[in-house]
Amino acid sequence: MEQNHTKRQIKVTRNSLFEQGYLDEQFTQLEDLQDDANPNFVEEIVTSFFSDSTRLIRNVETALENYPLDFCKLDDYMHQFMGSSSSIGAKKVRNECTQFQEYCKARNDDGCIRAFQRVKQEHATLKRKLEAYFQVSL
Amino acid sequence: MTVEEIRGGDNEIDRFPIGMRVLAVDDNPTCLKLLEGLLRKCQYQVTTTNQAITALNMLRENRNRFDLIISDVYMPDMDGFKLLELVGLEMDLPVIMLSGNGDRNLVMKGITHGACDYLVKPVRLEELRNIWQHVIRRKVESKSQSKSKHNHEKSDQGNEGGDQNEKLNRKRKDEEEDEENGNESDDPTTKKKPRVVWSIDLHRKFVAAINQLGIEKAVPKRILDLMNVDGLTRENVASHLQKYRLYLKRISQQANMVVAFGSNNDASSYMRMGPLDGLGDFRTLSCSGRLPNATYAPSGMLGRLNSATGVSLHSLTAPPLVQPNHTQTKLQPVVSSNHQNMNLFQGIPPSFDLDHLQYCNKPNAQLTDVNSIEESQIFTGTNLADYSSIDEPRMFRGSSTFTDPISVLANQVGVKLTSTGTESFNLLSNSSGFLDQSGGNQPPNFSSNLIPVGESYSYLAVINGGFSSNITTTVAVPIEAHGGGLVGDVVQNVNRSLPNQKGPPTLATSALAGYGSLSGPVSHCRPNGSGSTLVQTDHTKLQSGFVSSNGYGSLDDIIPGMMKQEQGATALMNGEFGYNPYIAPDCDYDDEPR
């Protein structure tokens, strides 16, 4: 019973992540790659994503403190961020990164800063949700 | 599964693409992990690295270790396109590009640089399931070509002896050699195409053949016949020719740039040099990679210089080109970093590339190491890639210390000097080719010995210019950078005021000496009126050629360095260059070189 309940809970949690747009089908691909040979693949890759992206966020924050803003560098960081978030299917995070890149292209200081705040927010939210998800599912 | 199992004879076809060995390169750890997972799911054998340099080294260590490479485009240590070109030229392995950006222009760029495919992240499993096609396609293509060439090859057997053949053979596995000849190939799909390494020497023959035939009439079969190299297939030549043509095209596009740089020569002159020095240019073509050690800037300069020099010594007025004072921690061959810079390089002997190649082969290798690099390594072109990353602007940003055409030459030479020894004079010969614009002697003698003088452009100038004695101490000699290869010596020498040539063999001279008596050719060099010491020297040492007692860099230093090189100096030095010392503006030469 408890097991079933947990399984259901996992399923619900997972579905809500998709429904709310936090994750997209790329995440499903990750799950497909998980098998006996790679039993913790999803968690491993998500962990890798968060450690990598946390580092990137720090870099961006530092870069945003130096004026005039180095849009090239910022764009570079975002490009990496985009790459990794799309790799794990972090939909909302990726969208915010795209926004950020738009502002970079437009060389809009304020826009960049604001967009970055949103990136951070989405990133933190996703992290929380996924951590909860893994706790339940693993 | 073991390598043998996978690559071994008949089994392979049954199991392929299972076990196909893929090398995945991506600086983004998350993406790399995903890629690895996906590839494993396809049952490929995956090796990953997050550094392009590491990937290149792995490939260079053993070309046959991988069947396919997948690489990201944006990487911090090296541009993906450069890696692509290097791999394509050096190893002839299929490369798939990967990027978060699916912009049409980027995709186009990837394809034109030789990528088999271009995937956009996030990559899907279905896409990766099909990538093995690229491996098979190559095999089939090479096989069919080698088969058609079979008869021809038979006749060539045993004709070509010497280094090149050995090198070719050495580079191939025995079993592959058969395939190459179209012999008992049981399994077309499993046959592994031997990788041909286009050594300087080989490339030189290639270019010579093309020149002989005329660029329009140069078809692979005829080139192959003229080259007369055992074990080389028409297909090898064809793909090399294709690359070469691309290179030439690029050079021509750069022609304007050269002009812009203030050289008096018009672009066409540069173009002229192209054919002569196929290698040089070619190399730069191949070097699209960024130099790991950012030192290549100077090399870029060299490239430019060289080309400028080569084209018209007298018109070498592109001081900006030369950035002699480039100290390089690594021996970065001056090779004009970009293909773009190739214009300048037109005449530049591939030596640069070689150097670079040599250099690149062991990124950390010092000059000394370079010497040990085989020729085959030299011309992989990939090395060039390293410096290809040199931006043009950088290239031209010369500290203008080097305005001396000789230096340019030297650079060229220097670059070559780094080659493994005696042959290093290839550079020289090449340079001489340029130098001797007027003389027209310059046969593209690329000696395979490139002296791994990454930076020593000045040296080069010396060497080539040996005849022209006005070797300005092309400061550019970044000799210090290298670990001590010839280049270092050369460069240093160059910096010193050139004593009369008759003196102790400077690096240049020694280098020259290695190649045989320069004195002979030197005579025609007609170094500037002023002390064309080089020419005048009686000694066979090359130095005579270079070091003019004009007080420009001293070849003395160079020569000793050269001494280190094995003597194998080939005709490079023999005045073929006809190198009329390209006297630097400040040199006081009264007559035009020639």
Interface residues (C-beta under 8 A of the other chain):
Chain A: Q26 Q29 L30 D32 L33 D35 A37 N38 F41 E44 I45 S48 F49 D52 S53 D76 H79 Q80 M82 G83 S84 S86 S87 I88 G89
Chain B: D27 N28 P29 T30 C31 K33 L34 G37 L38 R40 K41 Y74 G100 N101 K121 P122 R124 L125
